[in-house]
Amino acid sequence: MLWNFNILNIEKPFASLPNFVGKECKRVLINRERVGNFKFNDPTNKTDVFYKGNADDGSIEMALAFGFDEEMKKSFEDLKKKVLNNNSEEVNQKSGSDEVDQTVSEDKKC
């Protein structure tokens, strides 16, 4: 089965964005309380789902439920490497090492 969905993390002033999607669009509210014009209590509701909790936990649980655990792990590892690389570059730049100077000189040639 192919799932097609978008995940929105909505905060003010964009909290009204769910009002602009089509009537048949599936909507998931991940929040600590029910807000907005979602139809959670309507017995004919086929579009709106409520997850009570914080956005991190809800997003992870939803990714796991849809079978995206491997993609999620890879994304986390890629992000971790990127953050570590950026942090080590910042440390090198602050230390004033020759390696940083050489890199800067090489960049100027481009």
Backbone hydrogen bonds, N-H to C=O, Kabsch-Sander energy under -0.5 kcal/mol:
donor,donor_aa,acceptor,acceptor_aa,energy
3,W,1,M,-0.6
5,F,3,W,-0.5
8,L,6,N,-0.6
10,I,8,L,-0.7
14,F,11,E,-2.4
17,L,14,F,-2.2
19,N,16,S,-1.8
20,F,17,L,-2.2
21,V,18,P,-0.9
25,C,22,G,-1.5
27,R,47,T,-3.0
29,L,49,V,-2.9
30,I,28,V,-0.6
31,N,29,L,-0.6
31,N,51,Y,-2.1
38,F,35,V,-0.5
42,D,39,K,-1.0
45,N,42,D,-2.0
49,V,27,R,-2.3
51,Y,29,L,-3.0
52,K,50,F,-0.5
53,G,31,N,-2.2
53,G,51,Y,-0.7
58,G,54,N,-2.4
59,S,55,A,-2.5
60,I,56,D,-2.2
61,E,57,D,-2.7
62,M,58,G,-2.2
63,A,59,S,-2.3
64,L,60,I,-2.4
65,A,61,E,-2.3
66,F,62,M,-1.8
67,G,64,L,-1.3
68,F,63,A,-3.0
72,M,68,F,-2.6
73,K,69,D,-2.5
74,K,70,E,-2.4
75,S,71,E,-2.5
76,F,72,M,-2.5
77,E,73,K,-2.5
78,D,74,K,-2.9
79,L,75,S,-2.5
80,K,76,F,-2.6
81,K,77,E,-2.5
82,K,78,D,-2.3
83,V,79,L,-2.7
84,L,80,K,-2.6
85,N,81,K,-2.8
86,N,82,K,-2.6
87,N,83,V,-2.6
88,S,84,L,-2.4
89,E,85,N,-2.1
90,E,86,N,-2.1
91,V,87,N,-2.1
92,N,88,S,-2.3
93,Q,89,E,-2.4
94,K,90,E,-2.2
95,S,91,V,-1.8
96,G,92,N,-1.0
97,S,92,N,-1.1
101,D,97,S,-1.7
102,Q,98,D,-2.9
103,T,99,E,-2.2
104,V,100,V,-2.6
105,S,101,D,-2.5
106,E,102,Q,-2.6
107,D,103,T,-2.4
108,K,104,V,-1.7
109,K,105,S,-0.8
109,K,106,E,-0.7
110,C,106,E,-0.7
110,C,107,D,-0.9
